Amino acid sequence: MIEKVSPAPPDKIADRIAGAIADIAYAQESDPLIAVEVLIGHGKCHVIIETGTELPEDRIRADILRIAGIAEPDIVIVPQDAFLARNQKGRFRCGDNGIFRGVPLTGEDLKLSEIAHEFYDKYRTDGKYILDGERLVICQSCVSSVSLRRLYPDATVNPLGDWSGGPDVDTGATNRKLGSDMAGSVTGGGLHGKDLSKADVTLNIYAFLKAQETGETVELSCAIGDETIDGHPYSELMDMAWNHIASLGGFEKFAEWGLF
């Protein structure tokens, strides 16, 4: 059983805004320290940013307007904790405690991901999908249920009828769609809006990619300050995570679909 959502539900809009702000930080510095939380809904966008990087607020506002259509967000920028920031001075070390798991994607995972991408290519609206064996459930906002049933006649389509989605109907928060973004690999903290010193980002990506390569479940643990994980320098794992995110087009693009 697997759930997948499009990049348009409010939670994913929050993830994408957090990712866009991380992109701004990486444009300012090669190795910034940043953590972003976003709460959005009903014409409001609240953003809390912990960072030591100088961020241009006009660029942040422009990205929030571009992604969410909100012109006057509430933005709070504060320094990251001095003790935690000091952990990364001089060399890269694991920035948090955590337990992480990478799980090979199943055929069901891949099939639903393909369906979700197909729908988003056609309908750039709030979409939520579940596949449980042969049972496919499609909830797509702002699209006629009759039209959707023509595409997938055997699916359960909009069980409560046609609906509108987005942040004027619901609220969204960063990292609330990890099941959709990570499939069976859900562990540790959130993927989005954080720099690569955070194990939530780097070790989740590493464990996931290793599981796809080996075909086996990968389980890791780390403690804050660790310099070696799974036999690799933490800085090497950060490079690997960066290469993966860069291949997708940056943190905002990574936030659109997560790990698959």
C-alpha positions as CSV (number, residue, x, y, z in Angstrom):
1,M,0.0,0.0,0.0
2,I,1.4,3.4,-0.9
3,E,0.3,7.0,-1.0
4,K,1.6,9.7,-3.3
5,V,0.6,13.4,-3.7
6,S,1.3,16.0,-6.3
7,P,3.4,19.1,-5.6
8,A,0.2,21.2,-5.2
9,P,-1.3,20.2,-1.8
10,P,-0.7,22.8,0.9
11,D,1.9,20.6,2.7
12,K,3.9,20.3,-0.5
13,I,3.6,24.0,-1.2
14,A,5.1,24.5,2.3
15,D,7.9,22.0,1.4
16,R,8.6,23.8,-1.9
17,I,8.8,27.2,-0.2
18,A,11.2,25.7,2.4
19,G,13.3,24.2,-0.4
20,A,13.4,27.5,-2.4
21,I,14.7,29.3,0.7
22,A,17.4,26.6,1.1
23,D,18.3,27.3,-2.5
24,I,18.7,31.0,-1.7
25,A,21.0,30.1,1.2
26,Y,23.2,27.9,-1.0
27,A,23.3,30.7,-3.6
28,Q,24.7,32.9,-0.9
29,E,27.2,30.5,0.6
30,S,28.7,27.1,-0.4
31,D,28.0,25.5,2.9
32,P,25.3,27.4,4.8
33,L,23.6,26.4,8.0
34,I,19.8,26.7,7.7
35,A,16.6,25.2,8.9
36,V,13.2,26.4,7.6
37,E,9.7,25.8,8.9
38,V,6.6,26.9,6.9
39,L,3.0,27.1,7.8
40,I,0.6,28.1,5.1
41,G,-3.1,28.5,4.6
42,H,-6.0,30.9,3.9
43,G,-4.0,33.7,2.5
44,K,-1.3,33.5,5.2
45,C,2.3,32.2,5.0
46,H,4.3,32.0,8.2
47,V,8.0,31.3,7.8
48,I,10.6,30.8,10.5
49,I,14.2,30.5,9.3
50,E,17.1,29.6,11.5
51,T,20.4,30.5,9.8
52,G,23.7,32.3,10.0
53,T,23.5,33.3,6.3
54,E,22.4,36.7,5.2
55,L,19.3,36.1,3.2
56,P,17.6,38.8,1.0
57,E,14.0,39.0,2.2
58,D,12.8,40.4,-1.1
59,R,14.0,37.2,-2.8
60,I,12.2,35.1,-0.2
61,R,9.0,37.1,-0.7
62,A,9.3,36.7,-4.5
63,D,9.6,32.9,-4.2
64,I,6.6,32.7,-1.8
65,L,4.5,34.8,-4.2
66,R,5.7,32.6,-7.2
67,I,5.0,29.3,-5.4
68,A,1.9,30.1,-3.3
69,G,0.6,33.4,-4.6
70,I,0.9,35.1,-1.3
71,A,2.4,38.6,-1.5
72,E,2.7,39.5,2.2
73,P,4.1,36.6,4.1
74,D,5.2,36.7,7.8
75,I,9.0,36.0,7.8
76,V,11.1,35.5,10.9
77,I,14.8,35.0,10.6
78,V,16.9,34.2,13.7
79,P,20.4,32.8,14.2
80,Q,20.9,29.1,14.6
81,D,21.8,27.9,18.0
82,A,25.5,28.9,18.6
83,F,26.4,25.6,20.2
84,L,25.0,23.5,17.3
85,A,26.5,25.8,14.7
86,R,29.9,25.4,16.4
87,N,29.7,21.7,15.8
88,Q,30.4,22.4,12.1
89,K,33.3,24.8,12.6
90,G,36.4,23.7,10.8
91,R,35.1,20.4,9.5
92,F,31.8,18.7,8.7
93,R,30.3,16.4,11.3
94,C,26.8,14.9,11.7
95,G,24.5,17.7,12.9
96,D,22.0,15.6,14.8
97,N,21.1,12.3,16.4
98,G,18.9,10.0,14.4
99,I,17.9,6.6,13.1
100,F,17.4,6.2,9.4
101,R,16.2,3.5,7.1
102,G,16.4,3.1,3.3
103,V,14.0,0.6,1.7
104,P,14.0,-0.6,-2.0
105,L,11.0,0.8,-3.9
106,T,8.4,-1.8,-4.8
107,G,6.6,-2.2,-8.1
108,E,3.6,-0.7,-6.4
109,D,5.6,2.4,-5.3
110,L,6.9,2.9,-8.8
111,K,3.5,2.4,-10.5
112,L,1.8,5.0,-8.3
113,S,4.7,7.5,-8.7
114,E,4.2,7.2,-12.4
115,I,0.5,7.8,-12.1
116,A,1.1,10.8,-9.9
117,H,3.5,12.3,-12.3
118,E,1.2,11.7,-15.2
119,F,-1.7,13.5,-13.4
120,Y,0.5,16.5,-12.5
121,D,1.7,16.8,-16.0
122,K,-1.9,17.2,-17.1
123,Y,-3.5,18.8,-14.0
124,R,-1.4,21.2,-12.0
125,T,-3.7,21.0,-9.0
126,D,-4.0,19.4,-5.6
127,G,-3.8,15.6,-6.2
128,K,-3.7,12.7,-3.7
129,Y,-3.5,9.1,-4.7
130,I,-3.5,5.7,-3.0
131,L,-2.7,2.3,-4.5
132,D,-3.5,-0.8,-2.5
133,G,-2.9,-3.8,-4.6
134,E,-5.3,-3.4,-7.5
135,R,-7.3,-0.7,-5.8
136,L,-6.5,2.8,-7.0
137,V,-8.0,5.9,-5.3
138,I,-7.7,9.2,-7.1
139,C,-8.6,12.5,-5.4
140,Q,-7.9,15.4,-7.8
141,S,-9.1,18.9,-7.1
142,C,-10.5,21.3,-9.7
143,V,-11.0,18.5,-12.2
144,S,-14.3,16.9,-13.2
145,S,-14.7,13.4,-11.7
146,V,-16.4,12.4,-15.0
147,S,-13.2,13.2,-16.9
148,L,-11.0,11.4,-14.4
149,R,-13.1,8.2,-14.6
150,R,-12.6,8.2,-18.4
151,L,-8.9,8.0,-17.8
152,Y,-9.1,5.4,-15.0
153,P,-12.5,3.7,-15.3
154,D,-11.6,1.1,-12.6
155,A,-10.4,3.6,-10.0
156,T,-12.3,5.1,-7.1
157,V,-12.4,8.8,-8.1
158,N,-13.2,11.7,-5.7
159,P,-15.3,9.6,-3.3
160,L,-17.0,12.7,-1.9
161,G,-17.5,14.3,-5.3
162,D,-15.7,17.2,-7.1
163,W,-13.7,19.5,-4.8
164,S,-11.3,22.4,-4.8
165,G,-7.9,22.2,-3.1
166,G,-4.9,24.3,-2.3
167,P,-4.1,26.5,0.7
168,D,-7.4,28.4,0.5
169,V,-9.2,25.2,1.4
170,D,-6.6,23.5,3.8
171,T,-3.5,24.4,5.7
172,G,-0.1,23.0,5.1
173,A,3.1,22.6,7.0
174,T,6.7,21.6,6.2
175,N,7.6,17.8,6.1
176,R,4.0,16.6,6.7
177,K,4.0,14.4,3.6
178,L,7.0,12.2,4.3
179,G,5.2,9.0,3.6
180,S,4.5,10.3,0.1
181,D,8.1,11.5,-0.3
182,M,9.9,8.5,1.1
183,A,7.6,5.4,0.7
184,G,8.7,2.7,3.1
185,S,11.9,4.5,4.1
186,V,10.1,6.9,6.6
187,T,12.4,7.4,9.6
188,G,14.3,10.2,11.2
189,G,13.3,13.8,10.7
190,G,12.0,15.8,7.7
191,L,13.8,16.1,4.3
192,H,12.9,19.7,3.4
193,G,14.2,23.1,4.2
194,K,17.5,22.1,5.8
195,D,21.1,22.2,4.9
196,L,23.2,19.1,4.3
197,S,24.9,19.1,7.7
198,K,21.5,17.9,8.9
199,A,21.3,14.2,9.1
200,D,17.6,14.3,8.3
201,V,18.6,15.3,4.8
202,T,21.9,13.7,4.1
203,L,21.4,10.3,5.8
204,N,17.9,9.8,4.5
205,I,19.1,10.4,1.0
206,Y,22.2,8.1,1.5
207,A,20.2,5.3,3.0
208,F,17.5,5.5,0.3
209,L,20.0,5.5,-2.6
210,K,22.0,2.7,-1.0
211,A,18.8,0.6,-0.7
212,Q,18.0,1.1,-4.3
213,E,21.5,0.1,-5.3
214,T,21.8,-3.0,-3.2
215,G,18.1,-4.1,-3.2
216,E,18.2,-4.5,0.5
217,T,16.9,-2.5,3.5
218,V,19.6,-0.2,5.0
219,E,19.4,0.9,8.6
220,L,21.7,3.5,10.1
221,S,22.1,5.5,13.3
222,C,24.1,8.6,14.1
223,A,25.0,10.9,17.0
224,I,25.6,14.6,16.8
225,G,29.2,15.2,16.1
226,D,29.9,11.9,14.3
227,E,32.5,12.3,11.6
228,T,32.1,8.8,10.1
229,I,28.8,7.0,9.2
230,D,28.5,3.5,7.6
231,G,32.3,3.6,7.0
232,H,32.2,6.9,5.1
233,P,33.3,10.4,6.2
234,Y,30.2,12.5,6.8
235,S,31.6,15.1,4.4
236,E,31.6,12.4,1.7
237,L,27.9,11.6,2.4
238,M,27.1,15.3,2.2
239,D,28.7,15.5,-1.2
240,M,26.7,12.5,-2.3
241,A,23.4,14.1,-1.1
242,W,24.4,17.4,-2.8
243,N,25.0,15.6,-6.1
244,H,21.5,14.0,-5.9
245,I,19.8,17.2,-5.1
246,A,21.7,19.1,-7.7
247,S,20.8,16.5,-10.3
248,L,17.1,17.3,-9.6
249,G,17.6,21.0,-10.0
250,G,18.0,22.1,-6.3
251,F,16.2,21.9,-3.0
252,E,12.9,23.3,-4.3
253,K,12.8,20.7,-7.1
254,F,13.7,18.0,-4.6
255,A,10.8,19.1,-2.4
256,E,8.3,18.7,-5.3
257,W,8.4,14.9,-5.2
258,G,10.9,13.8,-2.5
259,L,12.9,10.7,-3.0
260,F,10.9,9.2,-5.8
